[in-house]
Amino acid sequence: QVQLVESGGGLVQPGGSLRLSCAASGFTFSSSAMSWYRQAPGKERELVAFMTSSGTTTTYADSVKGRFTISRDNVKNTVYLQMNSLQPEATAVYYCSTGRNGRGYWGQGTQVTVSS
């Protein structure tokens, strides 16, 4: 049973930081590329960050480059998204997913709200 469980979301002030976690189980995590997506109300789903299985290659959406960092721990079977200098437009539900094209497995999502 493949399972992805996101956590770490919440309410944060503009300029603040947050770290999301995605705990994976039920598959060989160390062989799987991982991605973070987000979905804001009224907006299209957006690929935020991607990381290869080894962690040697990463890509980011232009909107988050320099502020977000994806990382993974293949011992803990967890992928992370460190979010710094958060702005209100980052408000969305954030999801982790296997692979890079959105056709893999998905977690339940975690809400991130950036507001004063």
C-alpha positions, 0 to 999 in steps of 0.5 A, a space after each residue: 500500500 503506497 502512502 504519502 503523508 504531507 505535514 508541516 503546513 499552517 499559517 505563517 506571516 509574510 517573510 516567514 519560513 516553513 518546512 513541509 515534510 512528506 513521509 513515504 511508505 509502500 514502495 522503494 522510495 530511494 528509487 523514486 523521483 519526487 515532486 512537490 505541487 501546489 494548488 491555489 483557489 482559482 489557479 492551475 496546479 503548479 509543479 513547485 519542485 522536483 528531485 531525482 531519486 539520488 537527489 543530485 538533480 533538482 528543478 524549481 518553478 521560476 516563482 520560487 527559485 532562490 526561496 524554496 529548496 527540495 531535499 530528501 532523506 532516503 533513510 527516513 523515506 521522507 522528502 522535504 520542501 523548505 520555504 523561505 521568504 514566503 509571500 501571500 501568493 504562496 498560499 495553496 494546498 501543497 502536495 507531494 507526488 512520485 515521479 515528475 509528470 503528475 501521473 504517480 501517487 499523491 498525498 492528501 495535501 497540506 494547507 499553507 496560508 501566508 497572511 498577516 
